[in-house]
Structures are given as C-alpha cells and as structure tokens.
Amino acid sequence: MSRRGHIPERRCIGCGRRRPRTELARFAAQSDGPQTRLVRDDRSRLPGRGAYLCPGSECFERAATRRGFARATRVSALIIDPALAPVAPNSEDRR
C-alpha cells in the first residue's frame, strides 16, 4: 500500500469545515510564565496541541467567541490577541 497521494486534512475550529492542512493556519498555546498565550505557528513546529483555522477573520472571531481555541488546545485560561487573525492569502479562498 502506497501513501504517496495522502494529503493530511484538519478541521477548522471556527466553521468545522475539513480542508487540507496546508490551506489552514495553525495556532498553538505557549506558556509565558504564569500565563498561556495563543501564538500563530506558521511552520507547525511548536509543541502541544494545535488549533487550525480557515484563512480570514470570520472563523477566528467565531472560534474566539465560542471558546474553540481553549477546547482545541485544552487550556482553559488562554490569552487571545485579536491581531493574530489570519488573513486570506488570495481571493480564491473567499467564495
């Protein structure tokens, strides 16, 4: 069995839509002393559970208001900076 054509998929925590991992932005929880902050992980190298989002701010806002980041990273007290919202790389993603 060859896995040559395998493309890993992840689910957006904002809208729930499944997409290839390369099309989504990854976020991770990173400890900063007594606080835990949400950071964008463009290289997918940070340790811990990742949270994936579609490009654009709609899914980011939805995930932040519905506690999607806390649920996905399994961190209850998470500091979320609204400036982290991913921007759509091109107009093809905005249908």
Secondary structure per residue as TSV (DSSP state, phi and psi in degrees):
chain	resnum	aa	ss	phi	psi
A	1	M	-	360.0	125.3
A	2	S	-	-100.9	138.1
A	3	R	-	-108.6	26.7
A	4	R	T	-61.4	-37.4
A	5	G	T	-93.2	8.8
A	6	H	-	-72.5	128.5
A	7	I	-	-121.6	115.1
A	8	P	-	-65.5	137.0
A	9	E	E	-114.9	150.3
A	10	R	E	-133.5	160.7
A	11	R	E	-103.3	133.2
A	12	C	-	-69.8	130.5
A	13	I	T	-79.3	-7.6
A	14	G	T	-88.7	-51.7
A	15	C	T	-109.5	-16.2
A	16	G	-	85.7	3.1
A	17	R	-	-78.1	138.3
A	18	R	E	-87.0	133.2
A	19	R	E	-144.0	162.7
A	20	P	E	-60.0	143.7
A	21	R	G	-57.0	-32.7
A	22	T	G	-68.3	-19.9
A	23	E	G	-89.4	-7.5
A	24	L	S	-108.3	154.2
A	25	A	E	-92.8	136.2
A	26	R	E	-102.6	137.8
A	27	F	E	-124.5	149.3
A	28	A	E	-140.1	156.2
A	29	A	E	-89.2	131.7
A	30	Q	E	-128.5	126.7
A	31	S	E	-72.6	134.7
A	32	D	E	-131.7	74.9
A	33	G	T	74.1	-129.1
A	34	P	T	-77.8	-10.9
A	35	Q	E	-105.6	155.1
A	36	T	E	-120.9	124.4
A	37	R	E	-110.8	152.0
A	38	L	E	-88.5	128.4
A	39	V	E	-127.7	149.0
A	40	R	E	-80.7	136.1
A	41	D	-	-120.8	80.3
A	42	D	T	-66.8	-29.7
A	43	R	T	-91.7	-3.9
A	44	S	S	56.6	45.3
A	45	R	-	-116.9	-13.4
A	46	L	S	-70.4	145.4
A	47	P	S	-73.7	161.2
A	48	G	S	98.8	-179.7
A	49	R	-	-73.9	137.0
A	50	G	E	-102.1	153.2
A	51	A	E	-119.1	130.8
A	52	Y	E	-110.6	140.7
A	53	L	E	-134.3	149.3
A	54	C	-	-68.2	156.8
A	55	P	S	-67.4	146.7
A	56	G	S	107.9	163.0
A	57	S	H	-89.1	-14.2
A	58	E	H	-62.9	-47.5
A	59	C	H	-68.2	-34.7
A	60	F	H	-63.3	-47.5
A	61	E	H	-63.2	-42.0
A	62	R	H	-63.6	-42.6
A	63	A	H	-66.9	-37.6
A	64	A	H	-68.2	-40.6
A	65	T	H	-76.5	-27.0
A	66	R	T	-98.0	14.5
A	67	R	T	60.4	30.5
A	68	G	H	-66.7	-36.5
A	69	F	H	-66.8	-44.4
A	70	A	H	-63.3	-39.8
A	71	R	H	-69.1	-42.9
A	72	A	H	-70.9	-37.6
A	73	T	H	-91.4	-9.2
A	74	R	T	59.6	39.9
A	75	V	-	-124.6	119.0
A	76	S	S	-76.3	-41.0
A	77	A	S	-102.4	90.4
A	78	L	-	-118.3	130.3
A	79	I	B	-91.1	121.1
A	80	I	-	-114.2	121.9
A	81	D	-	-93.9	120.9
A	82	P	G	-61.4	-19.6
A	83	A	G	-70.4	-9.3
A	84	L	G	-79.3	-7.4
A	85	A	-	-54.1	128.4
A	86	P	-	-69.6	148.5
A	87	V	-	-105.7	141.0
A	88	A	-	-63.5	126.0
A	89	P	S	-66.8	-30.5
A	90	N	S	-152.8	172.9
A	91	S	G	-76.7	-9.9
A	92	E	G	-65.4	-30.0
A	93	D	G	-77.9	-11.8
A	94	R	-	-101.3	79.9
A	95	R	-	-95.1	360.0
